[in-house]
């Protein structure tokens, strides 16, 4: 479970960084926040999907590096 927590922590850190970037131009802010909120609503109903998605994304990122 702690590994899942670490992955989620990294994701929320990234979301926070993205949010800070977007707040520099507030016109760009509304749509991404809406999309993120909808996505998080879905994921909160399907917690297993969170871990699967994060693992797939981390594999894709490691392939890019």
Biopython code that builds the backbone (N, CA, C, O; Angstrom):
import numpy as np
from Bio.PDB.StructureBuilder import StructureBuilder

atoms = [
    (1, "UNK", "N", (0.827, -1.210, 0.000)),
    (1, "UNK", "CA", (0.000, 0.000, 0.000)),
    (1, "UNK", "C", (0.862, 1.261, 0.000)),
    (1, "UNK", "O", (0.475, 2.273, -0.583)),
    (2, "UNK", "N", (2.007, 1.209, 0.638)),
    (2, "UNK", "CA", (2.838, 2.401, 0.675)),
    (2, "UNK", "C", (3.366, 2.767, -0.715)),
    (2, "UNK", "O", (3.575, 3.944, -1.009)),
    (3, "UNK", "N", (3.580, 1.760, -1.570)),
    (3, "UNK", "CA", (4.012, 2.051, -2.936)),
    (3, "UNK", "C", (2.917, 2.802, -3.689)),
    (3, "UNK", "O", (3.193, 3.747, -4.427)),
    (4, "UNK", "N", (1.669, 2.369, -3.493)),
    (4, "UNK", "CA", (0.538, 3.075, -4.101)),
    (4, "UNK", "C", (0.482, 4.513, -3.609)),
    (4, "UNK", "O", (0.231, 5.439, -4.380)),
    (5, "UNK", "N", (0.717, 4.684, -2.325)),
    (5, "UNK", "CA", (0.698, 6.031, -1.753)),
    (5, "UNK", "C", (1.785, 6.892, -2.376)),
    (5, "UNK", "O", (1.554, 8.061, -2.683)),
    (6, "UNK", "N", (2.953, 6.328, -2.563)),
    (6, "UNK", "CA", (4.055, 7.085, -3.163)),
    (6, "UNK", "C", (3.703, 7.504, -4.593)),
    (6, "UNK", "O", (3.983, 8.630, -5.004)),
    (7, "UNK", "N", (3.096, 6.601, -5.333)),
    (7, "UNK", "CA", (2.707, 6.918, -6.716)),
    (7, "UNK", "C", (1.673, 8.032, -6.717)),
    (7, "UNK", "O", (1.788, 8.991, -7.480)),
    (8, "UNK", "N", (0.664, 7.907, -5.861)),
    (8, "UNK", "CA", (-0.369, 8.941, -5.790)),
    (8, "UNK", "C", (0.226, 10.277, -5.352)),
    (8, "UNK", "O", (-0.175, 11.329, -5.849)),
    (9, "UNK", "N", (1.161, 10.236, -4.441)),
    (9, "UNK", "CA", (1.815, 11.452, -3.978)),
    (9, "UNK", "C", (2.517, 12.157, -5.142)),
    (9, "UNK", "O", (2.433, 13.377, -5.282)),
    (10, "UNK", "N", (3.204, 11.381, -5.964)),
    (10, "UNK", "CA", (3.885, 11.963, -7.132)),
    (10, "UNK", "C", (2.891, 12.573, -8.107)),
    (10, "UNK", "O", (3.131, 13.640, -8.671)),
    (11, "UNK", "N", (1.773, 11.882, -8.298)),
    (11, "UNK", "CA", (0.753, 12.394, -9.217)),
    (11, "UNK", "C", (0.199, 13.724, -8.721)),
    (11, "UNK", "O", (0.087, 14.680, -9.489)),
    (12, "UNK", "N", (-0.147, 13.786, -7.433)),
    (12, "UNK", "CA", (-0.705, 15.025, -6.909)),
    (12, "UNK", "C", (0.330, 16.155, -6.892)),
    (12, "UNK", "O", (-0.021, 17.325, -7.050)),
    (13, "UNK", "N", (1.597, 15.805, -6.702)),
    (13, "UNK", "CA", (2.651, 16.816, -6.802)),
    (13, "UNK", "C", (2.689, 17.388, -8.211)),
    (13, "UNK", "O", (2.795, 18.601, -8.398)),
    (14, "UNK", "N", (2.601, 16.503, -9.206)),
    (14, "UNK", "CA", (2.600, 16.938, -10.604)),
    (14, "UNK", "C", (1.380, 17.803, -10.908)),
    (14, "UNK", "O", (1.486, 18.829, -11.580)),
    (15, "UNK", "N", (0.215, 17.376, -10.405)),
    (15, "UNK", "CA", (-0.993, 18.176, -10.617)),
    (15, "UNK", "C", (-0.852, 19.560, -10.002)),
    (15, "UNK", "O", (-1.306, 20.550, -10.576)),
    (16, "UNK", "N", (-0.227, 19.627, -8.842)),
    (16, "UNK", "CA", (-0.012, 20.910, -8.175)),
    (16, "UNK", "C", (0.896, 21.799, -9.012)),
    (16, "UNK", "O", (0.631, 22.991, -9.168)),
    (17, "UNK", "N", (1.962, 21.224, -9.547)),
    (17, "UNK", "CA", (2.873, 21.993, -10.406)),
    (17, "UNK", "C", (2.141, 22.495, -11.647)),
    (17, "UNK", "O", (2.306, 23.645, -12.053)),
    (18, "UNK", "N", (1.329, 21.620, -12.246)),
    (18, "UNK", "CA", (0.564, 22.024, -13.426)),
    (18, "UNK", "C", (-0.406, 23.148, -13.073)),
    (18, "UNK", "O", (-0.577, 24.098, -13.837)),
    (19, "UNK", "N", (-1.026, 23.029, -11.926)),
    (19, "UNK", "CA", (-1.973, 24.046, -11.483)),
    (19, "UNK", "C", (-1.278, 25.395, -11.323)),
    (19, "UNK", "O", (-1.811, 26.422, -11.746)),
    (20, "UNK", "N", (-0.101, 25.397, -10.720)),
    (20, "UNK", "CA", (0.660, 26.656, -10.557)),
    (20, "UNK", "C", (0.993, 27.269, -11.900)),
    (20, "UNK", "O", (0.909, 28.484, -12.078)),
    (21, "UNK", "N", (1.375, 26.416, -12.853)),
    (21, "UNK", "CA", (1.692, 26.904, -14.195)),
    (21, "UNK", "C", (0.450, 27.522, -14.842)),
    (21, "UNK", "O", (0.520, 28.597, -15.438)),
    (22, "UNK", "N", (-0.675, 26.837, -14.719)),
    (22, "UNK", "CA", (-1.903, 27.308, -15.358)),
    (22, "UNK", "C", (-2.417, 28.599, -14.738)),
    (22, "UNK", "O", (-3.035, 29.409, -15.430)),
    (23, "UNK", "N", (-2.176, 28.805, -13.461)),
    (23, "UNK", "CA", (-2.688, 30.014, -12.819)),
    (23, "UNK", "C", (-1.985, 31.272, -13.318)),
    (23, "UNK", "O", (-2.451, 32.383, -13.066)),
    (24, "UNK", "N", (-0.885, 31.109, -14.013)),
    (24, "UNK", "CA", (-0.217, 32.279, -14.591)),
    (24, "UNK", "C", (-1.093, 32.932, -15.663)),
    (24, "UNK", "O", (-1.023, 34.140, -15.886)),
    (25, "UNK", "N", (-1.905, 32.125, -16.311)),
    (25, "UNK", "CA", (-2.830, 32.641, -17.317)),
    (25, "UNK", "C", (-4.204, 32.044, -17.011)),
    (25, "UNK", "O", (-4.519, 30.931, -17.433)),
    (26, "UNK", "N", (-5.007, 32.793, -16.281)),
    (26, "UNK", "CA", (-6.268, 32.246, -15.763)),
    (26, "UNK", "C", (-7.263, 31.838, -16.853)),
    (26, "UNK", "O", (-8.154, 31.026, -16.600)),
    (27, "UNK", "N", (-7.124, 32.378, -18.034)),
    (27, "UNK", "CA", (-8.037, 31.962, -19.111)),
    (27, "UNK", "C", (-7.816, 30.497, -19.472)),
    (27, "UNK", "O", (-8.746, 29.817, -19.905)),
    (28, "UNK", "N", (-6.596, 30.012, -19.296)),
    (28, "UNK", "CA", (-6.288, 28.615, -19.605)),
    (28, "UNK", "C", (-6.699, 27.688, -18.463)),
    (28, "UNK", "O", (-6.604, 26.467, -18.592)),
    (29, "UNK", "N", (-7.140, 28.241, -17.382)),
    (29, "UNK", "CA", (-7.334, 27.478, -16.155)),
    (29, "UNK", "C", (-8.627, 26.679, -16.109)),
    (29, "UNK", "O", (-8.615, 25.526, -15.680)),
    (30, "UNK", "N", (-9.721, 27.248, -16.531)),
    (30, "UNK", "CA", (-11.036, 26.667, -16.294)),
    (30, "UNK", "C", (-11.207, 25.281, -16.890)),
    (30, "UNK", "O", (-11.614, 24.356, -16.186)),
    (31, "UNK", "N", (-10.911, 25.120, -18.152)),
    (31, "UNK", "CA", (-11.140, 23.831, -18.811)),
    (31, "UNK", "C", (-10.288, 22.704, -18.230)),
    (31, "UNK", "O", (-10.837, 21.640, -17.942)),
    (32, "UNK", "N", (-8.975, 22.876, -18.041)),
    (32, "UNK", "CA", (-8.187, 21.780, -17.445)),
    (32, "UNK", "C", (-8.653, 21.404, -16.037)),
    (32, "UNK", "O", (-8.629, 20.228, -15.673)),
    (33, "UNK", "N", (-9.068, 22.377, -15.255)),
    (33, "UNK", "CA", (-9.550, 22.064, -13.903)),
    (33, "UNK", "C", (-10.839, 21.264, -13.993)),
    (33, "UNK", "O", (-11.029, 20.303, -13.249)),
    (34, "UNK", "N", (-11.717, 21.652, -14.892)),
    (34, "UNK", "CA", (-12.958, 20.898, -15.075)),
    (34, "UNK", "C", (-12.652, 19.458, -15.488)),
    (34, "UNK", "O", (-13.226, 18.519, -14.938)),
    (35, "UNK", "N", (-11.756, 19.284, -16.449)),
    (35, "UNK", "CA", (-11.390, 17.942, -16.909)),
    (35, "UNK", "C", (-10.766, 17.126, -15.783)),
    (35, "UNK", "O", (-11.092, 15.953, -15.605)),
    (36, "UNK", "N", (-9.877, 17.744, -15.033)),
    (36, "UNK", "CA", (-9.221, 17.054, -13.929)),
    (36, "UNK", "C", (-10.249, 16.631, -12.877)),
    (36, "UNK", "O", (-10.186, 15.521, -12.349)),
    (37, "UNK", "N", (-11.182, 17.513, -12.584)),
    (37, "UNK", "CA", (-12.207, 17.208, -11.588)),
    (37, "UNK", "C", (-13.069, 16.038, -12.039)),
    (37, "UNK", "O", (-13.355, 15.133, -11.255)),
    (38, "UNK", "N", (-13.477, 16.055, -13.291)),
    (38, "UNK", "CA", (-14.286, 14.955, -13.814)),
    (38, "UNK", "C", (-13.506, 13.639, -13.782)),
    (38, "UNK", "O", (-14.049, 12.587, -13.446)),
    (39, "UNK", "N", (-12.245, 13.722, -14.133)),
    (39, "UNK", "CA", (-11.406, 12.529, -14.136)),
    (39, "UNK", "C", (-11.245, 11.985, -12.708)),
    (39, "UNK", "O", (-11.327, 10.778, -12.484)),
    (40, "UNK", "N", (-11.020, 12.876, -11.764)),
    (40, "UNK", "CA", (-10.861, 12.436, -10.373)),
    (40, "UNK", "C", (-12.164, 11.865, -9.813)),
    (40, "UNK", "O", (-12.136, 10.928, -9.015)),
    (41, "UNK", "N", (-13.288, 12.413, -10.219)),
    (41, "UNK", "CA", (-14.578, 11.849, -9.791)),
    (41, "UNK", "C", (-14.710, 10.415, -10.267)),
    (41, "UNK", "O", (-15.130, 9.530, -9.522)),
    (42, "UNK", "N", (-14.343, 10.203, -11.519)),
    (42, "UNK", "CA", (-14.417, 8.848, -12.071)),
    (42, "UNK", "C", (-13.466, 7.909, -11.320)),
    (42, "UNK", "O", (-13.844, 6.809, -10.916)),
    (43, "UNK", "N", (-12.229, 8.369, -11.146)),
    (43, "UNK", "CA", (-11.235, 7.520, -10.501)),
    (43, "UNK", "C", (-11.593, 7.198, -9.053)),
    (43, "UNK", "O", (-11.293, 6.110, -8.562)),
    (44, "UNK", "N", (-12.223, 8.130, -8.385)),
    (44, "UNK", "CA", (-12.585, 7.876, -6.987)),
    (44, "UNK", "C", (-13.631, 6.770, -6.880)),
    (44, "UNK", "O", (-13.750, 6.116, -5.844)),
    (45, "UNK", "N", (-14.381, 6.567, -7.948)),
    (45, "UNK", "CA", (-15.370, 5.482, -7.960)),
    (45, "UNK", "C", (-14.726, 4.157, -8.355)),
    (45, "UNK", "O", (-15.296, 3.090, -8.127)),
    (46, "UNK", "N", (-13.536, 4.230, -8.947)),
    (46, "UNK", "CA", (-12.847, 3.025, -9.434)),
    (46, "UNK", "C", (-11.386, 3.061, -8.984)),
    (46, "UNK", "O", (-10.493, 3.301, -9.797)),
    (47, "UNK", "N", (-11.139, 2.823, -7.688)),
    (47, "UNK", "CA", (-9.775, 2.979, -7.164)),
    (47, "UNK", "C", (-8.741, 2.066, -7.828)),
    (47, "UNK", "O", (-7.566, 2.420, -7.924)),
    (48, "UNK", "N", (-9.175, 0.915, -8.276)),
    (48, "UNK", "CA", (-8.233, 0.005, -8.927)),
    (48, "UNK", "C", (-7.714, 0.627, -10.232)),
    (48, "UNK", "O", (-6.567, 0.409, -10.623)),
    (49, "UNK", "N", (-8.562, 1.390, -10.882)),
    (49, "UNK", "CA", (-8.182, 2.059, -12.129)),
    (49, "UNK", "C", (-7.047, 3.048, -11.882)),
    (49, "UNK", "O", (-6.178, 3.230, -12.735)),
    (50, "UNK", "N", (-7.058, 3.683, -10.717)),
    (50, "UNK", "CA", (-6.004, 4.652, -10.391)),
    (50, "UNK", "C", (-4.646, 3.969, -10.467)),
    (50, "UNK", "O", (-3.742, 4.439, -11.158)),
    (51, "UNK", "N", (-4.511, 2.870, -9.761)),
    (51, "UNK", "CA", (-3.225, 2.189, -9.708)),
    (51, "UNK", "C", (-2.831, 1.671, -11.080)),
    (51, "UNK", "O", (-1.675, 1.810, -11.479)),
    (52, "UNK", "N", (-3.762, 1.079, -11.807)),
    (52, "UNK", "CA", (-3.460, 0.560, -13.146)),
    (52, "UNK", "C", (-3.008, 1.681, -14.076)),
    (52, "UNK", "O", (-2.037, 1.529, -14.817)),
    (53, "UNK", "N", (-3.712, 2.798, -14.034)),
    (53, "UNK", "CA", (-3.373, 3.930, -14.896)),
    (53, "UNK", "C", (-2.005, 4.496, -14.538)),
    (53, "UNK", "O", (-1.196, 4.795, -15.416)),
    (54, "UNK", "N", (-1.760, 4.637, -13.253)),
    (54, "UNK", "CA", (-0.471, 5.182, -12.809)),
    (54, "UNK", "C", (0.675, 4.264, -13.202)),
    (54, "UNK", "O", (1.731, 4.731, -13.630)),
    (55, "UNK", "N", (0.474, 2.981, -13.061)),
    (55, "UNK", "CA", (1.527, 2.037, -13.440)),
    (55, "UNK", "C", (1.778, 2.093, -14.942)),
    (55, "UNK", "O", (2.931, 2.072, -15.373)),
    (56, "UNK", "N", (0.724, 2.163, -15.741)),
    (56, "UNK", "CA", (0.888, 2.260, -17.191)),
    (56, "UNK", "C", (1.627, 3.539, -17.562)),
    (56, "UNK", "O", (2.510, 3.529, -18.419)),
    (57, "UNK", "N", (1.260, 4.638, -16.911)),
    (57, "UNK", "CA", (1.911, 5.917, -17.204)),
    (57, "UNK", "C", (3.369, 5.907, -16.778)),
    (57, "UNK", "O", (4.225, 6.450, -17.477)),
    (58, "UNK", "N", (3.659, 5.295, -15.639)),
    (58, "UNK", "CA", (5.049, 5.262, -15.191)),
    (58, "UNK", "C", (5.892, 4.394, -16.125)),
    (58, "UNK", "O", (7.064, 4.686, -16.361)),
    (59, "UNK", "N", (5.288, 3.323, -16.658)),
    (59, "UNK", "CA", (6.008, 2.486, -17.628)),
    (59, "UNK", "C", (6.280, 3.297, -18.896)),
    (59, "UNK", "O", (7.386, 3.255, -19.434)),
    (60, "UNK", "N", (5.277, 4.032, -19.370)),
    (60, "UNK", "CA", (5.449, 4.862, -20.573)),
    (60, "UNK", "C", (6.527, 5.915, -20.339)),
    (60, "UNK", "O", (7.361, 6.159, -21.210)),
    (61, "UNK", "N", (6.509, 6.539, -19.161)),
    (61, "UNK", "CA", (7.501, 7.577, -18.857)),
    (61, "UNK", "C", (8.903, 6.979, -18.806)),
    (61, "UNK", "O", (9.855, 7.589, -19.294)),
    (62, "UNK", "N", (9.037, 5.791, -18.219)),
    (62, "UNK", "CA", (10.362, 5.177, -18.133)),
    (62, "UNK", "C", (10.872, 4.801, -19.525)),
    (62, "UNK", "O", (12.079, 4.819, -19.766)),
    (63, "UNK", "N", (9.973, 4.466, -20.433)),
    (63, "UNK", "CA", (10.385, 4.156, -21.798)),
    (63, "UNK", "C", (10.872, 5.404, -22.523)),
    (63, "UNK", "O", (11.740, 5.322, -23.392)),
    (64, "UNK", "N", (10.319, 6.553, -22.169)),
    (64, "UNK", "CA", (10.713, 7.806, -22.815)),
    (64, "UNK", "C", (12.071, 8.301, -22.327)),
    (64, "UNK", "O", (12.793, 8.982, -23.055)),
    (65, "UNK", "N", (12.403, 7.959, -21.110)),
    (65, "UNK", "CA", (13.648, 8.488, -20.527)),
    (65, "UNK", "C", (14.878, 7.844, -21.082)),
    (65, "UNK", "O", (15.990, 8.190, -20.684)),
]
sb = StructureBuilder()
sb.init_structure("model")
sb.init_model(0)
sb.init_chain("A")
sb.init_seg("    ")
for serial, (resi, resn, name, xyz) in enumerate(atoms, 1):
    if name == "N":
        sb.init_residue(resn, " ", resi, " ")
    sb.init_atom(name, np.array(xyz, "f"), 0.0, 1.0, " ", f" {name:<3s}", serial, name[0])
structure = sb.get_structure()
